[in-house]
């Protein structure tokens, strides 16, 4: 090989990243639906009552808030680890 096999085509890398993001989003929606549906819906019917609707709205908002908090915390941790390793290598 001539060494070019080690670096993938940038378009392929971008496609893979986009597809990975789509998959993560679908997993998140599935997880959120499962959690909030079980918590808020007592019995399925032809129409959702206002209590169930408000419960679902609140659950989804809290789920999004929690997910965002976790992502922010992981990013902070990653950045601090990166700056620590950069400091140690200097």
SULDASUL-V522903 format. One line per field, one symbol per residue. ss: DSSP state (2 for helix, 1 for strand, 0 for the rest). A space follows every 10 residues. Layout:
ss = ???
//
This chain:
ss = 0002220002 2222222222 2222222222 2222222222 0000000002 2222222222 2222222222 2222222222 2222222220
//
